[in-house]
Every structure is written in C-alpha cells, then in structure tokens.
Amino acid sequence: MAATDVMVDKTAAMIAAPVTAADWLVIAPVLLPIMFGALLVMIRHSIRWHALIALGVLAAMIGANVLLLMRVLEVGPVSMTMGSWLPPFGISFTVDALGAAFSLTASVVALLCCASSVRDIDAAGRRYGFYPFLLLMMAGVSGAFLTGDMFNLYVWFEVFLISSFGLLILGSEKPQIDGATKYAVLNLVGTTLFLIATGYLYGTFGTLNMADLAVKAGQMGEVAPLMTLASLYLLAFGMKAAAFPVNFWLPASYHTPPVITGALFGGLLTKVGVYALLRTLVMIFAVERAVLSGVIGWVAVATMLVGALGALAQSDIRRISGFLVISGVGIMLAGIALGSVGGLSGAIFYALHSMLALSALYLLGGLMRQKGGSFSLHTLSGLYLASPLMTALAFIIALAVAGLPLGSGLWPKVMLVRASLEAGAWPLALAILASGFLATIALGRVFILAFWRNGIAGQPRLEAGKVSLTGYGAVSVLVIAILAMGLAPEPFIRVTTAAATGLLDSSAYVHAVFPAGGVQ
C-alpha cells in the first residue's frame, strides 16, 4: 500500500452519527421484499409456503409504509445514505409525502392481488416463481418511489422490469409470449433512453443525487443543456407511463397474462413512470417543464382521448381495462402540464385512485370470467341474476373509473378541471370531461351487456360458475377504499397537497439530504 493511501483522511466525507431505528423505515419497504423474495427462491421446492410468506411480507410492507408516511407528514422528508458516505457520494434513499403515499398505495394493491392469487395461481405457477417474482417486482416499485438518486432509479426500474417479464410469461401460452415480446422490446427502448439521459445528466452535473440536482439545475440553467435532458426524460418516462404516442405496447401486452398479473401491472407499473415524470420534470427541471407545458398538455389530451376511444372499441374486458389505464395516464399528465399546486395535487390524487380502481377493474374482470366463463362481451350476459354482489361491486368500480360521484375518481378530476380553468387551459378541462364521458359509455356498455342483458339469442342460459372467495374479498376491500376516497376525500387531499407543495418547493427535500447545507 502506498504511503499516500495511508495518509488520506476520509472522515470528512463519512457519516459519523449512528443510524437511528426510525431511519430504517426508509428502506424497510425495499429490504423486506428483496430478502424474502430471495428466501422464496431458496425454498422453491416448498411451494406450499410461498403464498403465506408473500402475504406476511406484503402486510409488513404496508405497516412500514404507514409508519413512514406518518413520519414524513410529521417531520418532513427523511433521508438515509448508504455506506456511511456523505451525499452526494453515497446513494441516498430520500422519502417525502409523494414517495411515501405512492409506496403505501402500491403495497396495499400488491397485498390484495396476492390474496386473490391464493386460489387462482396453480401449482405450476407457484413452482415457476409467481411469488418470488411478485416480491422482487414490489422491491423494484418501492425502490423507485423511495430512492433519491437518478441512477438508482434506473436500477429499480430494471429490477421491476425483469420481474415483470417473468410474471408476464408465466404459463408460456402463445398469446403471453407474443405480449411479453412486445412489452420487453418497447420497454427496453424506453430504458435505453433513460440510461442515455442519465449518462448525459451525470456528464453535465457530475452528480446524480436528486437533491443535489434540484439545486444545481437552478444554478446552471444558462450553461447546461437542460432542455435536452428534460425532453429525453419526458420521452423515456412517457414511454414507461404509456403516454401517447408511445402507448401502443400496453394494450398489446396487458391482456395476455393471468388477471392477477394484469391487475398488478395496470395498477402499479405505469404509475412508476408518472412518478418519475413528477420527480424529474417538476422538482429538478422546473423551468424546462414550464417551457414544455404546452407539449405535455397536448400529449395529455391525446392520451386521454385515445385511451377512452380505444376502450369504446373493445369487447374484451381486459383490453377495455388496458385502454382505461392509458386514458388515466393522460389525466395525470394534465396535472404535470399545469404545474400548479392544484394541478399537481389532482394528478397525484388521481394516481393513487388509479392504482386502486384499475387494479379493482382487472380483478373484477377475473371474477366475471369465473362466473360467466368468458372475458368477451359477445358471450357474457346475465351476471346480475347470477351474482347481485358482483353487480354491486362492478357498479361502484365503474363509478370510480369514470370519475362519477361516490367513487374515488371524482375529486381529483374536479381538482384538475378547476386548476385547468384557473390557468386558462380550456382544452385540458374539456379533454378531462370528454374522456370521463367516453369512459362512462364504455363501462356502461360493459354493465348493460354483461350484467343486465338476460341471455343471448341462440346461446344456452348462463350457468353460474364458482367464484373465488379470496377474489371477492380483495375486490371488496378495494371498493371500500374507493368509497372512502370518494366520500371522505379531505385526508387524501391534504396528503396530495403536501406532496405537490414539496415538489414545487424542494428546500425541505434538499435539507433532508444536506442538513448542514453542504451541497457539493
């Protein structure tokens, strides 16, 4: 060892204070699924334990996320930097109200989908890794929501994408392979753009810490190619979120896997892309977002209308759900285009609603398949007589997805329309209302044909099939959450407003990472 190596004093670059127990909450939602996902791989021959362990881990993730959100709302953003290196040298996990709310909602959806899978995933699916893939996917999703480093965000994207590939092909049926191929190729294009943009970002700033970037982007606006970087991230994350015109991969793939997988994907994965757009365009590239607001607004309008019109044109319940996912992404993009507290709060609220409501819609499609024997509106009928309970659940889910009263989708749309009118963005307000009207027609068509229609001429009367009680339970819990958000929105609006305010004023986020003001 050289003498110079011995004499180097690294203490000034290291964190000397011990990590408090409360700080471990920051990484608990990532650490738990990684550890137990690896455990499930190691006990892959004892598949009878997989579902039980996965349910316990996801329940523990919810507990950790609840405590984390409570702490963030009480004390503001919190940060934990890996390896005892001071940021920006060490990789930071930094959590504000936005990340904590997204992570909590995602873990709730994952737990309910996992509960529904207990009956629906057969021995072959368990043997080939459904539950390890599920936990590792949740590690990637949670990591993306909680990380404070752009390259680390890329890593977590890769983690959940690799796991989602495994879930997508589980069963190895021809439509699944076809859908997985399209999903993989087009998502890898988006990932490549993300990696190029991140390399360019590091070459420009010499750092990838988000708090550091938020400060330096404001200082280097005249000399750094910030518009190029913002545009690259808009394209990359827009593809991940399935925004128009790079949305075609979603309806080509989300209808092919088992319904449980579709519910996870439809509820969670596009929201990671929306979250990344919020974090980069609003917090880091605020000035560039304002310049691009017109482009983002028209992309939002096109995404809303293409998704809603696509849902009208479909007869398969899973395809209808996929196009409604796309339409909802457009509504969230509208809030990013507006960039105000009201617009961003509405977009965040809509994202949380969409996680719950779209997952419920996919799971409802599975129940309809079990009861009626098909996903097609050409053959489904008489479900009201076969199951009044399912009909009631379907009615509430339809109200929520369409943005009608009682459901969770009403208030975020009201917030976004109000913010659009206040900003003079009439096209955005009209598109939000028009997409809701078209979604109402699409879901009303499902309701009339599958539930109210009493038999089809030339076909035998429906014989009610056996429906999973765990499936009913998962959908019922989601419906309760949807009703809670629709009937008592004030607590959710407070959280989303805090999240929006934190994005627009990142000083608390920066202080959590650099408490002494030592931005490098």
TAGI-V452269 format. One record per pair of residues at least 4 apart in sequence whose ideal C-beta (glycine too) atoms are under 6 Angstrom apart, sorted by sequence separation. I is the first residue (numbers start at 1). J is the second residue. D is the distance in Angstrom with one decimal. If there is no record, write none. Layout:
# TAGI-V452269
I,J,D  I,J,D
This chain:
# TAGI-V452269
1,5,5.1  10,14,5.8  19,23,5.1  24,28,5.9  27,31,5.1  28,32,5.9  33,37,5.4  49,53,5.6  85,89,4.4  95,99,4.9  97,101,5.9  117,121,4.5  121,125,4.2  123,127,6.0  126,130,5.7  129,133,5.2  138,142,6.0  139,143,6.0  142,146,6.0  143,147,5.7  160,164,5.9  164,168,6.0  176,180,5.9  180,184,5.9  183,187,5.9  213,217,5.7  216,220,5.7  220,224,4.2  233,237,5.7  234,238,5.6  243,247,5.9  250,254,5.5  257,261,3.8  262,266,5.7  263,267,5.9  264,268,5.8  265,269,5.0  277,281,5.4  278,282,5.3  279,283,5.5  280,284,5.2  281,285,5.4  285,289,5.6  292,296,5.5  302,306,5.8  305,309,5.9  306,310,6.0  341,345,5.9  350,354,6.0  353,357,5.6  354,358,5.3  368,372,5.5  382,386,5.8  383,387,6.0  430,434,5.9  431,435,6.0  440,444,5.8  446,450,5.5  447,451,5.2  448,452,5.1  449,453,5.2  483,487,5.7  484,488,5.9  485,489,6.0  489,493,5.4  493,497,5.9  506,510,5.6  514,518,5.2  85,90,3.3  87,92,4.9  95,100,5.3  121,126,5.9  125,130,4.6  147,152,4.3  171,176,5.7  207,212,4.5  221,226,5.9  238,243,4.0  242,247,4.2  257,262,5.8  314,319,4.1  338,343,2.9  374,379,4.4  399,404,4.4  405,410,5.5  420,425,4.4  514,519,5.2  81,87,5.0  147,153,5.3  202,208,5.5  314,320,4.7  369,375,5.4  374,380,5.5  403,409,3.9  455,461,5.3  83,90,5.0  169,176,5.4  239,246,4.1  384,391,4.7  399,406,5.2  400,407,3.0  403,410,5.5  485,492,5.5  82,90,5.3  238,246,5.9  242,250,4.2  254,262,5.4  281,289,4.2  335,343,4.3  372,380,4.5  399,407,3.8  400,408,4.9  420,428,4.2  421,429,5.4  81,90,4.0  82,91,4.9  121,130,5.1  144,153,5.8  311,320,4.8  335,344,5.2  400,409,4.9  420,429,3.9  40,50,5.5  403,413,4.3  81,92,4.6  169,180,4.7  205,216,5.3  254,265,5.5  335,346,5.1  372,383,5.8  144,156,4.2  168,180,4.4  254,266,5.9  311,323,4.0  335,347,2.5  417,429,4.8  79,92,5.3  80,93,5.1  143,156,3.5  310,323,3.6  311,324,5.2  79,94,4.2  332,347,4.6  371,386,5.5  417,432,5.5  140,156,4.8  307,323,4.9  371,387,5.7  416,432,5.7  36,53,6.0  78,95,5.5  332,350,5.5  77,96,4.1  140,159,3.4  141,160,5.2  165,184,5.9  307,326,3.4  308,327,4.6  331,350,5.4  332,351,5.4  413,432,5.8  140,160,2.8  204,224,5.0  307,327,2.9  36,57,4.5  72,95,5.8  137,160,4.8  304,327,5.3  367,390,5.7  33,57,5.9  32,57,5.4  72,97,5.5  137,163,3.7  161,187,5.9  303,329,5.6  304,330,3.3  328,354,4.6  136,163,4.3  137,164,5.7  303,330,3.1  304,331,6.0  32,60,5.6  72,100,4.8  110,138,5.1  201,229,5.7  242,270,5.1  32,61,5.5  241,270,5.0  133,163,4.8  300,330,4.8  364,394,5.7  69,100,4.1  29,61,5.1  68,100,5.1  241,273,3.1  133,166,4.3  240,273,3.2  241,274,5.0  300,333,3.7  325,358,5.4  364,397,5.7  403,436,4.4  133,167,4.8  300,334,4.3  402,436,5.8  29,64,5.3  69,104,5.5  106,141,5.3  197,232,3.8  28,64,3.9  29,65,5.4  197,233,5.3  237,273,4.9  361,397,5.6  296,333,6.0  300,337,5.5  360,397,5.0  402,439,4.7  65,103,5.1  402,440,4.2  25,64,5.8  65,104,3.8  103,142,5.1  197,236,6.0  237,276,4.4  130,170,5.9  154,194,5.7  237,277,4.7  296,336,5.8  297,337,3.8  321,361,4.9  361,401,5.9  296,337,4.0  321,362,5.3  402,443,5.6  25,67,5.5  65,107,5.3  103,145,4.4  128,170,5.9  193,235,5.9  194,236,4.2  25,68,4.6  102,145,4.6  193,236,3.9  357,400,4.4  154,198,5.7  293,337,5.0  357,401,5.1  62,107,4.8  125,170,5.6  398,443,4.2  61,107,4.3  62,108,6.0  99,145,4.6  190,236,5.3  99,146,5.2  151,198,5.7  233,280,4.8  318,365,5.7  150,198,5.4  317,365,4.0  190,239,3.6  190,240,5.2  95,146,5.3  26,78,6.0  58,110,5.3  58,111,4.0  93,146,5.2  26,80,4.3  93,147,5.7  94,148,3.1  93,148,5.9  230,285,4.0  244,299,5.9  266,321,6.0  270,325,6.0  353,408,4.1  58,114,5.6  92,148,4.0  243,299,5.7  262,318,5.9  353,409,5.3  23,80,4.8  92,149,6.0  151,208,4.8  318,375,5.7  91,149,4.8  150,208,4.3  230,288,3.7  244,302,4.1  274,332,4.9  317,375,4.8  55,114,5.6  149,208,5.4  226,285,5.9  244,303,4.2  266,325,4.9  270,329,5.6  277,336,5.8  316,375,5.1  353,412,5.9  54,114,5.3  149,209,5.7  243,303,5.0  316,376,5.8  391,451,5.2  91,152,5.3  227,288,5.2  315,376,5.6  148,210,4.9  226,288,5.2  244,306,5.2  315,377,4.6  350,412,3.7  186,249,3.8  255,318,3.7  315,378,5.7  349,412,3.9  255,319,5.0  27,93,5.4  183,249,5.8  221,287,6.0  346,412,4.7  26,93,4.9  51,118,5.1  182,249,5.5  217,284,5.3  255,322,5.9  383,450,5.4  384,451,4.5  254,322,4.4  383,451,4.6  384,452,5.9  15,84,4.8  26,95,5.5  214,283,5.5  346,415,3.3  14,84,5.2  182,252,4.5  183,253,3.9  214,284,5.3  346,416,3.9  380,450,4.1  15,86,5.9  182,253,5.4  213,284,5.0  251,322,4.6  250,322,5.6  251,323,5.9  377,449,4.6  381,453,4.3  382,454,5.4  13,86,5.4  342,415,5.8  382,455,5.8  29,103,5.4  179,253,3.7  381,455,5.6  408,482,4.5  381,456,5.3  407,482,5.8  50,126,5.4  343,419,3.9  386,462,6.0  410,486,5.9  54,131,4.4  179,256,3.4  274,351,5.6  324,401,5.9  342,419,3.8  408,485,3.5  386,464,4.1  408,486,4.8  411,489,4.3  47,126,4.2  247,326,5.1  340,419,5.5  407,486,4.8  47,127,5.6  176,256,4.7  271,351,5.3  382,462,4.5  406,486,5.2  50,131,4.1  54,135,6.0  175,256,4.6  176,257,5.9  335,416,5.8  338,419,5.2  334,416,5.6  393,475,5.4  400,482,4.6  396,479,5.1  242,326,5.3  271,355,5.8  338,423,5.6  243,329,5.7  393,479,5.4  242,329,5.5  241,329,5.1  267,355,4.7  168,257,5.1  372,462,6.0  40,131,5.5  41,132,5.0  267,358,5.2  40,132,4.3  266,358,4.7  267,359,3.3  371,464,5.9  167,261,4.8  334,428,4.9  371,465,5.2  37,132,4.9  370,465,5.3  263,359,4.5  266,362,5.2  371,467,5.3  370,467,4.7  37,135,3.6  36,135,5.9  37,136,4.4  263,362,3.7  262,362,4.7  263,363,5.0  367,467,5.5  33,135,4.1  259,362,5.8  367,471,5.4  33,138,4.6  34,139,4.6  33,139,4.1  259,365,5.9  259,366,3.4  327,435,5.2  30,139,5.5  363,474,5.9  364,475,5.8  30,142,5.0  363,475,5.0  29,142,4.2  30,143,4.7  360,475,5.7  360,478,4.0  88,207,4.6  88,209,3.5  87,209,5.4  356,478,5.4  88,212,4.5  356,481,5.3  357,482,5.8  301,427,5.7  356,482,5.8  141,268,5.7  304,431,4.9  308,435,4.4  144,272,5.0  301,431,4.2  308,438,3.6  312,442,4.9  141,272,6.0  297,428,5.7  304,435,3.9  308,439,5.3  311,442,4.0  120,260,5.7  117,260,4.6  116,260,5.9  113,260,5.4  349,496,4.4  348,496,4.3  113,263,5.2  113,264,5.2  345,496,4.4  348,499,5.1  345,497,4.7  345,500,4.2  344,500,3.7  109,267,4.8  341,500,5.0  341,501,6.0  106,268,5.3  102,275,5.6  283,503,5.0  282,503,4.5  283,506,5.1  109,355,5.3  105,352,5.0  116,363,5.8  105,355,4.8  109,359,4.8  214,506,4.6  215,510,6.0  211,509,5.7  211,510,4.4  211,513,3.9  215,519,5.0  212,519,5.7  119,468,4.3  119,470,5.4  118,470,5.1  116,470,5.5  115,470,5.3  116,471,4.8  116,474,4.0  115,474,5.1  112,474,4.1  112,477,5.7  112,478,6.0  101,495,5.4  97,495,5.9  97,498,4.4  98,499,3.8  97,499,4.1  97,502,5.8  96,502,4.7  96,509,5.5  94,512,5.9  94,513,5.6  92,513,5.5  87,513,5.1  77,508,5.4  76,508,4.7  77,509,4.8  88,520,5.6  79,512,4.4  78,512,5.8  79,513,4.8  77,512,4.0
